[in-house]
Amino acid sequence: MQLKGGPTQDEIMAISLLKLDLFENDIVADIGCGTGKISIKISDACRRVIGIDKRGEAIEYAKREVKNSGKKNIDIFHGEATDILKNFDYLDCAFLGGSTNIEEILEILSKIVRRNIVVNAVLLGTVEKTVKKMKELGIFKELIHVQVSRSYPLMDDIMLKPINPVYIIVGKVCEEKC
């Protein structure tokens, strides 16, 4: 089964995780967790992952992938991120792979995240809303445009085929490990 919009490409995930700058005792939210790929990868570097998605098919997929991975530090929640996040007093970092209600989600995250917020976006409207809201909240750090191309054989040679570009938007709530 292929979920709409996912999974995150490995190269994009690598940059996003670098920008999250995780520590082993961190509690991290993966909002719009989709296939669970990011949650599973994040779980290698931190204490607890909270995966959130409003799509029932994504929740089923993510739960199956988490179970197959054998990871025990990932909790998957079904529902609107704005509702679920209100149950948490703090998070160390947050990753957002979805774009619904981004401004409202960022508002909540700016109050409970201690360090880094990383948003992946493919739509220019999402980039604009995210950067504007992060600037308004005083947490905008940087915007990165990533274009990846992969090789494939063509005749007796190799050609590169681009995949869709992704924007990685980084918010920094605190400059140190708070």
Beta strands, then each sheet from edge to edge (+ up, - down):
strand 1: 27-31
strand 2: 48-53
strand 3: 74-78
strand 4: 91-96
strand 5: 113-121
strand 6: 140-146
strand 7: 149-154
strand 8: 157-162
strand 9: 166-172
sheet 1: 3+ 2+ 1+ 4+ 5+ 9- 6+
sheet 2: 7+ 8-
end
